[in-house]
Amino acid sequence: MSGKIHKIGLALSGGGVRGAVHLGILNVLIKNQIYPDIIAGTSAGSIVAALYAAGVDLEKFVEDFKKINPVKLLDPTISGVYILLLFYYYWINKPIINWVFPKGLFKGNKIEQFLEEVFNKKGFDDLKIPISVISADINTGETVVFCPRKNIPTKKMDNTVFITEQSLATAVRASISLPGIFLPKVVKGHTLVDGGIKNNIPVDILYAQNARKIIGVDLGVSESRPRVKSIVDILMATIDIMGDELSNYIRKEHPGYYIYPDIKGIGYKDFYRIPEIVKYGEKVAERELPQIVEYLSS
């Protein structure tokens, strides 16, 4: 159970493609010898948190990712032909109110396999930097936190379940399972979806794990959110809005140094702009660096 005191905690929020800004911010922190010794992430933030905790070279990861077509990491739950056949069958035999649709558009297996390779198949106990990955049980409404066993808080947290002894890729796959987009990830009887619906900026988890100073990177946006153009955009925007509201409460209850990257004009499918977003994150961190140093030394 959690007993060790951690000097610097870093909480990374969800935010879809905009989550690449976390990479730039971490790059600057590391180059200035600011090393978080405990980290937590939700959704897109969980990917970057896991990269850091697993010891992956962040700059090399960005360069390698440029060579990957993200579409190839998507595995549809049903094929186009099957959709047409299914539509015909149900049209003939059942009224639309009784139709049964898939739980998500994509299986998520290819992404999980990709993450296993990136994280070198590491589990939580293989990491030098402890990490918490946030998800949510869609059936019970509980917050589900993946972390090393030694980092489970000694004080019980309401409506929160801690899961250990899983691979890092499994946890991240659960945390990024956008409802309606990816099939939920089932782990130990929990049906898990994107953590952003419960806790998009997990500073409270870090405080419960004895972090003394916490830097939070919050990608919540309300005014500059891209206009929705499809059902996928609507689902992702819904998670964003929900995460924004929940984050407001968390920030009020848990002090820390919060960074709010103002990322405008980035759509939910603009993966090709990731290198640009990383560079922007570096600029944000360089601008905030004097205040971060002051906060950590106070």
NUTI-411716 format. One record per residue (C-alpha): chain; z, y, x. Coordinates in nm, 3 decimals. Example, Ala and Ser with C-alpha at 12.3 -4.5 7.8 and 13.67 -1.06 7.14 Angstrom:
! residues 2
+--------+---------+---------+---------+
| chaine |      pz |      py |      px |
+--------+---------+---------+---------+
|      A |   0.780 |  -0.450 |   1.230 |
|      A |   0.714 |  -0.106 |   1.367 |
+--------+---------+---------+---------+
! end
This chain:
! residues 298
+--------+---------+---------+---------+
| chaine |      pz |      py |      px |
+--------+---------+---------+---------+
|      A |   0.000 |   0.000 |   0.000 |
|      A |  -0.071 |   0.357 |   0.107 |
|      A |   0.194 |   0.500 |   0.341 |
|      A |   0.010 |   0.654 |   0.636 |
|      A |  -0.025 |   1.032 |   0.641 |
|      A |  -0.385 |   1.153 |   0.675 |
|      A |  -0.443 |   1.498 |   0.824 |
|      A |  -0.786 |   1.576 |   0.678 |
|      A |  -0.936 |   1.436 |   0.361 |
|      A |  -1.290 |   1.498 |   0.243 |
|      A |  -1.397 |   1.461 |  -0.121 |
|      A |  -1.768 |   1.452 |  -0.201 |
|      A |  -1.890 |   1.497 |  -0.557 |
|      A |  -2.185 |   1.347 |  -0.738 |
|      A |  -2.501 |   1.545 |  -0.793 |
|      A |  -2.808 |   1.323 |  -0.772 |
|      A |  -3.063 |   1.429 |  -0.512 |
|      A |  -2.854 |   1.739 |  -0.442 |
|      A |  -2.598 |   1.505 |  -0.287 |
|      A |  -2.803 |   1.520 |   0.035 |
|      A |  -2.626 |   1.851 |   0.098 |
|      A |  -2.318 |   1.645 |   0.191 |
|      A |  -2.507 |   1.509 |   0.492 |
|      A |  -2.567 |   1.858 |   0.627 |
|      A |  -2.206 |   1.964 |   0.573 |
|      A |  -2.073 |   1.653 |   0.746 |
|      A |  -2.310 |   1.708 |   1.039 |
|      A |  -2.164 |   2.054 |   1.100 |
|      A |  -1.803 |   1.938 |   1.061 |
|      A |  -1.856 |   1.660 |   1.315 |
|      A |  -2.036 |   1.888 |   1.562 |
|      A |  -1.738 |   2.123 |   1.543 |
|      A |  -1.493 |   1.839 |   1.603 |
|      A |  -1.357 |   1.838 |   1.250 |
|      A |  -1.322 |   1.469 |   1.170 |
|      A |  -1.196 |   1.371 |   0.825 |
|      A |  -0.965 |   1.071 |   0.868 |
|      A |  -0.991 |   0.970 |   0.502 |
|      A |  -1.280 |   1.024 |   0.262 |
|      A |  -1.366 |   0.973 |  -0.105 |
|      A |  -1.691 |   1.003 |  -0.293 |
|      A |  -1.836 |   0.978 |  -0.640 |
|      A |  -2.194 |   0.876 |  -0.718 |
|      A |  -2.426 |   1.050 |  -0.467 |
|      A |  -2.114 |   1.159 |  -0.280 |
|      A |  -2.012 |   0.795 |  -0.244 |
|      A |  -2.334 |   0.720 |  -0.054 |
|      A |  -2.268 |   0.989 |   0.206 |
|      A |  -1.897 |   0.902 |   0.224 |
|      A |  -1.989 |   0.540 |   0.289 |
|      A |  -2.240 |   0.635 |   0.559 |
|      A |  -1.966 |   0.829 |   0.740 |
|      A |  -1.700 |   0.561 |   0.696 |
|      A |  -1.938 |   0.288 |   0.813 |
|      A |  -2.020 |   0.482 |   1.130 |
|      A |  -2.389 |   0.530 |   1.046 |
|      A |  -2.570 |   0.797 |   1.249 |
|      A |  -2.629 |   1.059 |   0.977 |
|      A |  -2.921 |   1.235 |   1.146 |
|      A |  -3.097 |   0.907 |   1.218 |
|      A |  -3.044 |   0.798 |   0.857 |
|      A |  -3.221 |   1.111 |   0.730 |
|      A |  -3.512 |   1.053 |   0.969 |
|      A |  -3.542 |   0.687 |   0.866 |
|      A |  -3.521 |   0.775 |   0.497 |
|      A |  -3.828 |   1.000 |   0.531 |
|      A |  -4.033 |   0.684 |   0.586 |
|      A |  -3.911 |   0.521 |   0.265 |
|      A |  -4.069 |   0.559 |  -0.077 |
|      A |  -3.762 |   0.576 |  -0.309 |
|      A |  -3.972 |   0.439 |  -0.597 |
|      A |  -3.989 |   0.107 |  -0.411 |
|      A |  -3.610 |   0.081 |  -0.439 |
|      A |  -3.632 |   0.072 |  -0.818 |
|      A |  -3.656 |  -0.259 |  -1.005 |
|      A |  -3.733 |  -0.214 |  -1.378 |
|      A |  -3.538 |  -0.434 |  -1.616 |
|      A |  -3.854 |  -0.515 |  -1.814 |
|      A |  -4.225 |  -0.486 |  -1.739 |
|      A |  -4.470 |  -0.265 |  -1.927 |
|      A |  -4.643 |  -0.565 |  -2.087 |
|      A |  -4.310 |  -0.705 |  -2.197 |
|      A |  -4.220 |  -0.372 |  -2.356 |
|      A |  -4.539 |  -0.380 |  -2.563 |
|      A |  -4.477 |  -0.740 |  -2.674 |
|      A |  -4.116 |  -0.662 |  -2.754 |
|      A |  -4.219 |  -0.356 |  -2.950 |
|      A |  -4.474 |  -0.558 |  -3.150 |
|      A |  -4.226 |  -0.836 |  -3.224 |
|      A |  -3.954 |  -0.604 |  -3.345 |
|      A |  -4.200 |  -0.390 |  -3.541 |
|      A |  -4.309 |  -0.696 |  -3.735 |
|      A |  -3.974 |  -0.868 |  -3.773 |
|      A |  -3.689 |  -0.615 |  -3.763 |
|      A |  -3.618 |  -0.259 |  -3.873 |
|      A |  -3.564 |  -0.020 |  -3.581 |
|      A |  -3.192 |   0.010 |  -3.654 |
|      A |  -3.148 |  -0.355 |  -3.552 |
|      A |  -3.345 |  -0.339 |  -3.229 |
|      A |  -3.166 |  -0.445 |  -2.912 |
|      A |  -3.255 |  -0.245 |  -2.601 |
|      A |  -3.172 |  -0.312 |  -2.234 |
|      A |  -2.849 |  -0.164 |  -2.095 |
|      A |  -3.046 |   0.026 |  -1.834 |
|      A |  -3.397 |   0.100 |  -1.713 |
|      A |  -3.342 |  -0.045 |  -1.364 |
|      A |  -3.149 |  -0.346 |  -1.234 |
|      A |  -3.017 |  -0.179 |  -0.919 |
|      A |  -3.049 |  -0.495 |  -0.709 |
|      A |  -3.301 |  -0.346 |  -0.464 |
|      A |  -3.085 |  -0.042 |  -0.403 |
|      A |  -2.781 |  -0.261 |  -0.342 |
|      A |  -2.977 |  -0.475 |  -0.094 |
|      A |  -3.096 |  -0.160 |   0.083 |
|      A |  -2.738 |  -0.031 |   0.105 |
|      A |  -2.615 |  -0.365 |   0.243 |
|      A |  -2.859 |  -0.323 |   0.532 |
|      A |  -2.772 |   0.044 |   0.589 |
|      A |  -2.397 |  -0.029 |   0.591 |
|      A |  -2.449 |  -0.340 |   0.805 |
|      A |  -2.290 |  -0.553 |   0.529 |
|      A |  -1.949 |  -0.399 |   0.595 |
|      A |  -1.652 |  -0.437 |   0.365 |
|      A |  -1.367 |  -0.191 |   0.320 |
|      A |  -1.145 |  -0.364 |   0.573 |
|      A |  -1.417 |  -0.336 |   0.840 |
|      A |  -1.403 |   0.045 |   0.845 |
|      A |  -1.220 |   0.270 |   1.088 |
|      A |  -1.223 |   0.554 |   0.835 |
|      A |  -1.066 |   0.458 |   0.500 |
|      A |  -1.284 |   0.536 |   0.200 |
|      A |  -1.243 |   0.544 |  -0.176 |
|      A |  -1.549 |   0.499 |  -0.397 |
|      A |  -1.514 |   0.610 |  -0.757 |
|      A |  -1.661 |   0.437 |  -1.061 |
|      A |  -1.569 |   0.403 |  -1.429 |
|      A |  -1.530 |   0.107 |  -1.664 |
|      A |  -1.757 |   0.182 |  -1.961 |
|      A |  -1.564 |  -0.060 |  -2.184 |
|      A |  -1.206 |   0.054 |  -2.117 |
|      A |  -1.257 |   0.413 |  -2.001 |
|      A |  -1.054 |   0.346 |  -1.685 |
|      A |  -1.127 |   0.510 |  -1.353 |
|      A |  -1.204 |   0.232 |  -1.105 |
|      A |  -1.146 |   0.303 |  -0.737 |
|      A |  -1.276 |   0.078 |  -0.459 |
|      A |  -1.070 |   0.115 |  -0.142 |
|      A |  -0.894 |  -0.082 |   0.132 |
|      A |  -0.582 |  -0.260 |   0.011 |
|      A |  -0.363 |  -0.056 |   0.246 |
|      A |  -0.480 |   0.265 |   0.077 |
|      A |  -0.376 |   0.178 |  -0.277 |
|      A |  -0.126 |   0.454 |  -0.370 |
|      A |   0.237 |   0.347 |  -0.392 |
|      A |   0.276 |   0.550 |  -0.711 |
|      A |   0.081 |   0.415 |  -1.007 |
|      A |  -0.196 |   0.640 |  -1.138 |
|      A |  -0.254 |   0.651 |  -1.512 |
|      A |  -0.566 |   0.482 |  -1.647 |
|      A |  -0.678 |   0.396 |  -1.293 |
|      A |  -0.759 |   0.056 |  -1.145 |
|      A |  -0.794 |  -0.016 |  -0.773 |
|      A |  -1.029 |  -0.287 |  -0.648 |
|      A |  -1.029 |  -0.417 |  -0.291 |
|      A |  -1.208 |  -0.684 |  -0.087 |
|      A |  -1.560 |  -0.588 |  -0.195 |
|      A |  -1.860 |  -0.492 |   0.013 |
|      A |  -1.923 |  -0.122 |   0.062 |
|      A |  -2.269 |  -0.162 |  -0.093 |
|      A |  -2.126 |  -0.321 |  -0.409 |
|      A |  -1.886 |  -0.030 |  -0.457 |
|      A |  -2.152 |   0.235 |  -0.403 |
|      A |  -2.393 |   0.051 |  -0.633 |
|      A |  -2.126 |   0.070 |  -0.905 |
|      A |  -2.055 |   0.438 |  -0.840 |
|      A |  -2.421 |   0.542 |  -0.875 |
|      A |  -2.487 |   0.341 |  -1.192 |
|      A |  -2.603 |   0.625 |  -1.413 |
|      A |  -2.555 |   0.514 |  -1.776 |
|      A |  -2.888 |   0.428 |  -1.933 |
|      A |  -3.068 |   0.447 |  -1.598 |
|      A |  -2.915 |   0.155 |  -1.406 |
|      A |  -2.760 |  -0.159 |  -1.546 |
|      A |  -2.381 |  -0.140 |  -1.519 |
|      A |  -2.237 |  -0.327 |  -1.220 |
|      A |  -1.992 |  -0.597 |  -1.323 |
|      A |  -1.708 |  -0.647 |  -1.072 |
|      A |  -1.397 |  -0.855 |  -1.144 |
|      A |  -1.447 |  -0.827 |  -1.518 |
|      A |  -1.504 |  -0.450 |  -1.510 |
|      A |  -1.836 |  -0.316 |  -1.642 |
|      A |  -1.890 |  -0.022 |  -1.409 |
|      A |  -2.099 |   0.294 |  -1.437 |
|      A |  -2.132 |   0.626 |  -1.256 |
|      A |  -1.793 |   0.762 |  -1.153 |
|      A |  -1.899 |   1.113 |  -1.249 |
|      A |  -1.809 |   1.049 |  -1.613 |
|      A |  -1.440 |   1.028 |  -1.513 |
|      A |  -1.384 |   1.191 |  -1.175 |
|      A |  -1.666 |   1.380 |  -1.006 |
|      A |  -1.459 |   1.539 |  -0.728 |
|      A |  -1.191 |   1.284 |  -0.629 |
|      A |  -0.940 |   1.509 |  -0.453 |
|      A |  -0.661 |   1.364 |  -0.668 |
|      A |  -0.730 |   1.019 |  -0.524 |
|      A |  -0.703 |   1.154 |  -0.169 |
|      A |  -0.375 |   1.332 |  -0.244 |
|      A |  -0.238 |   1.008 |  -0.391 |
|      A |  -0.340 |   0.839 |  -0.063 |
|      A |  -0.133 |   1.088 |   0.141 |
|      A |  -0.403 |   1.329 |   0.257 |
|      A |  -0.238 |   1.657 |   0.355 |
|      A |  -0.537 |   1.893 |   0.376 |
|      A |  -0.844 |   1.831 |   0.163 |
|      A |  -1.193 |   1.976 |   0.177 |
|      A |  -1.384 |   1.926 |  -0.146 |
|      A |  -1.761 |   1.966 |  -0.176 |
|      A |  -1.841 |   2.025 |  -0.543 |
|      A |  -2.205 |   2.015 |  -0.651 |
|      A |  -2.130 |   2.102 |  -1.011 |
|      A |  -2.388 |   2.346 |  -1.146 |
|      A |  -2.419 |   2.505 |  -1.487 |
|      A |  -2.648 |   2.805 |  -1.453 |
|      A |  -2.915 |   2.675 |  -1.216 |
|      A |  -2.953 |   2.321 |  -1.349 |
|      A |  -3.323 |   2.221 |  -1.366 |
|      A |  -3.482 |   2.208 |  -1.711 |
|      A |  -3.500 |   1.862 |  -1.858 |
|      A |  -3.845 |   1.710 |  -1.908 |
|      A |  -3.771 |   1.345 |  -1.988 |
|      A |  -3.506 |   1.108 |  -2.116 |
|      A |  -3.405 |   1.039 |  -1.755 |
|      A |  -3.353 |   1.411 |  -1.696 |
|      A |  -3.143 |   1.433 |  -2.012 |
|      A |  -2.920 |   1.142 |  -1.911 |
|      A |  -2.866 |   1.281 |  -1.561 |
|      A |  -2.800 |   1.632 |  -1.690 |
|      A |  -2.545 |   1.489 |  -1.932 |
|      A |  -2.352 |   1.332 |  -1.644 |
|      A |  -2.371 |   1.662 |  -1.453 |
|      A |  -2.231 |   1.865 |  -1.743 |
|      A |  -1.953 |   1.614 |  -1.807 |
|      A |  -1.867 |   1.610 |  -1.436 |
|      A |  -1.850 |   1.990 |  -1.427 |
|      A |  -1.596 |   2.005 |  -1.708 |
|      A |  -1.377 |   1.733 |  -1.560 |
|      A |  -1.392 |   1.889 |  -1.213 |
|      A |  -1.252 |   2.216 |  -1.349 |
|      A |  -0.931 |   2.038 |  -1.448 |
|      A |  -0.904 |   1.848 |  -1.122 |
|      A |  -0.945 |   2.160 |  -0.908 |
|      A |  -0.675 |   2.345 |  -1.102 |
|      A |  -0.426 |   2.065 |  -1.047 |
|      A |  -0.509 |   1.986 |  -0.685 |
|      A |  -0.538 |   2.269 |  -0.430 |
|      A |  -0.771 |   2.238 |  -0.137 |
|      A |  -1.060 |   2.415 |   0.032 |
|      A |  -1.355 |   2.386 |  -0.204 |
|      A |  -1.718 |   2.440 |  -0.110 |
|      A |  -1.972 |   2.510 |  -0.385 |
|      A |  -2.328 |   2.477 |  -0.250 |
|      A |  -2.554 |   2.683 |  -0.475 |
|      A |  -2.856 |   2.456 |  -0.488 |
|      A |  -3.123 |   2.596 |  -0.716 |
|      A |  -3.461 |   2.463 |  -0.818 |
|      A |  -3.398 |   2.101 |  -0.719 |
|      A |  -3.509 |   1.851 |  -0.981 |
|      A |  -3.351 |   1.512 |  -1.038 |
|      A |  -3.652 |   1.333 |  -0.887 |
|      A |  -3.717 |   1.560 |  -0.585 |
|      A |  -3.637 |   1.296 |  -0.322 |
|      A |  -3.906 |   1.436 |  -0.092 |
|      A |  -3.691 |   1.749 |  -0.054 |
|      A |  -3.392 |   1.565 |   0.095 |
|      A |  -3.451 |   1.691 |   0.454 |
|      A |  -3.469 |   2.046 |   0.316 |
|      A |  -3.142 |   1.995 |   0.123 |
|      A |  -2.971 |   1.857 |   0.435 |
|      A |  -3.071 |   2.171 |   0.628 |
|      A |  -2.933 |   2.386 |   0.349 |
|      A |  -2.605 |   2.193 |   0.368 |
|      A |  -2.581 |   2.274 |   0.738 |
|      A |  -2.625 |   2.645 |   0.663 |
|      A |  -2.356 |   2.629 |   0.396 |
|      A |  -2.111 |   2.457 |   0.632 |
|      A |  -2.180 |   2.702 |   0.915 |
|      A |  -2.112 |   2.990 |   0.676 |
|      A |  -1.788 |   2.832 |   0.556 |
|      A |  -1.671 |   2.711 |   0.898 |
|      A |  -1.435 |   3.003 |   0.988 |
|      A |  -1.255 |   2.967 |   0.653 |
|      A |  -1.237 |   2.589 |   0.689 |
|      A |  -1.080 |   2.620 |   1.035 |
|      A |  -0.830 |   2.874 |   0.902 |
|      A |  -0.740 |   2.648 |   0.608 |
|      A |  -0.689 |   2.343 |   0.827 |
|      A |  -0.472 |   2.533 |   1.075 |
|      A |  -0.249 |   2.697 |   0.813 |
+--------+---------+---------+---------+
! end
